[in-house]
């Protein structure tokens, strides 16, 4: 009876997760875990929902609890691979992805996750192999086609990227990630208007979709050189985990200060002052630019209206 | 009854005084550590942060670490081991870097809980008045003592 109740709650949570109702999904899994706190699948499902809600530390705790409770479940290893990829613990993520692939249940989506890990590890050739394997298992898998398009785009093969993303959108015209990649393909072609349409479609479906917001911002940043500089800096910094981000920011500070001190002590006072004001300007800019950007986005997104025929 | 997720903050009676972690971070730069670090600690308590203990330890570590580094630099400078000019300024830069790293680390740790706190509809107070007041009081607080140890610990700045 309990197991049936938990299954129903987890199924409902999965529906809510797909609808991007993260809060609703999390509450349903919490109810399932209140019934049985040792339910490994429920802990894994919770980790997935928390990851979608960008609560990575809690997702990490939940997936490790799931693994401790049940170490032989393919789904749990699959979720572990996804969560650890987000944590940028790529070797651990790859180990779990391999177990998920080896269990004989290596479906297309597991291959896609494994390919994403390889991309982050810098092995694009292996990633491509995995994506082609995914497409052998399921020729019209939208996720695999989307990732392949992303891979081709990053490799500079725009025509191939365009071809794959068209197929992905044909397979699932409402897939948000596919629209995001289609937007970047359009941006690479210089078609800002088409890119913006893709971004607006994604944000109409889920206003907090991170990749959709990034695409929308990338479109806007391309049109504004001033905020565009900050956006590129921010994107570059945010590719790293928290500790590396802090190290990078502090490192920039230390280099700037050493240059200021050394030029000042060597008698180049004008240069030292110039560096000092430059550093202050950089600090002010990086402090206020995100807020300006956020306000700008809010205004822009406030104008998004659903088509009455939608 | 519901399952408690590890990152969920617990409700406290001080919830009305929670501010964004960027507020103490800004305070560290424009007012000084005397305001910023205790403010981080208060914010962690007010938010009912599940990482409260860790955050309080970071604050304590920041004060103790800065004091130890400052005493070392003062000892080396007074003993003549650290010549004035570039070496002394670089040594002070080392302390400032340590303070800034600790402040950023506190901000990053608190930001995680704040994200969840805000997600569950927790109230957030505007910190403008406190930062303005802190900026106004900065000179008075730093001027409480002319001991370099005191100045190094409580000062801020970018």
HADDOCK unambig.tbl for C-alpha pairs under 7 A between the chains (distance, minus, plus):
assign (segid A and resid 30 and name CA) (segid B and resid 2 and name CA) 5.82 0.50 0.50
assign (segid A and resid 30 and name CA) (segid B and resid 3 and name CA) 4.91 0.50 0.50
assign (segid A and resid 31 and name CA) (segid B and resid 2 and name CA) 5.64 0.50 0.50
assign (segid A and resid 31 and name CA) (segid B and resid 3 and name CA) 6.62 0.50 0.50
assign (segid A and resid 33 and name CA) (segid B and resid 3 and name CA) 5.79 0.50 0.50
assign (segid A and resid 34 and name CA) (segid B and resid 1 and name CA) 6.62 0.50 0.50
assign (segid A and resid 34 and name CA) (segid B and resid 2 and name CA) 5.21 0.50 0.50
assign (segid A and resid 34 and name CA) (segid B and resid 3 and name CA) 4.93 0.50 0.50
assign (segid A and resid 58 and name CA) (segid B and resid 5 and name CA) 6.96 0.50 0.50
assign (segid A and resid 58 and name CA) (segid B and resid 6 and name CA) 5.83 0.50 0.50
assign (segid A and resid 58 and name CA) (segid B and resid 7 and name CA) 5.58 0.50 0.50
assign (segid A and resid 246 and name CA) (segid B and resid 104 and name CA) 6.78 0.50 0.50
assign (segid A and resid 250 and name CA) (segid B and resid 97 and name CA) 6.94 0.50 0.50
assign (segid A and resid 250 and name CA) (segid B and resid 101 and name CA) 6.64 0.50 0.50
assign (segid A and resid 254 and name CA) (segid B and resid 97 and name CA) 7.00 0.50 0.50
assign (segid A and resid 261 and name CA) (segid B and resid 86 and name CA) 6.77 0.50 0.50
assign (segid A and resid 262 and name CA) (segid B and resid 86 and name CA) 6.68 0.50 0.50
assign (segid A and resid 265 and name CA) (segid B and resid 85 and name CA) 6.86 0.50 0.50
assign (segid A and resid 265 and name CA) (segid B and resid 86 and name CA) 6.55 0.50 0.50
